[in-house]
């Protein structure tokens, strides 16, 4: 599932392509991906211009000149492609927004969604999200304060969007590895020094992943050399049974709270 770095990559690349561009046509193949009928959605969105694109947690927000916002959550298996009909991958698109000759294809939205919301609806929808991990106010003291407010096991806490927004399965494992902490440790048992290491690991991994374009493998458009650049830099995630890049011992793949979890028992404690 795309997390903060992947959505930041989409925001960066799409902002260069779509800002000031008018949505000339709308095609809906799966109405369940929307929050209103396909006819209403098309009528509200068509002929409006994208004025800005922002991110909140794992959401991407397309702000329109009408004052409304398209709120995107890709969820598991969702991704996008921007290009012509000839360029697009051989995959079913649930929603297509046309910008003249080029189209933005929303692919794999079986669990994800693209909702049209007014300002009040958008505020209500995002109100329960926790603070952003890279926000200026999220220093190590605030991070530790937020983390200590949650009881229980570390990894489920890190991926709780109401606690800290934007962290998912991949990067929670990478933070823990970077900090040398096992993801199934309980928060109450972590020392201040370990929580400081976890904060520093979060900052380092997220910024590095954003610089390299996140871990998603599918390019956003033909010739896109940024998207997915971090995929080969993951040190534990999705590497179960492979040798640890730090010590050579096999990476363990396990399950925690119905989520996959990856770690090295030699490098993490």
Secondary structure, 3 states (H helix, E strand, C coil): CCCHHHHHHHHHHHHHHHCCCECCEEEECCHHHCCCCHHHHHHHHCCCEEEEEEEECCEEEEEECCCCEEEEECCCCCEEEEECCCCCCCCCEEEEEEECCEEEEEECCCCCEEEEECHHHHHHHHCCCCEECCCCCCCHHHHHHHHHCCCCEHHHHHCCCCCEECCCHHHHHHHHHHHCCCCCCEHHHCCHHHHHHHHHHHHHHHHHHHHHCCCCCCCCCCCCCCCCCCHHHCCCCCCCCCECCCCCCECEEEEECCEEEEECCCCCC
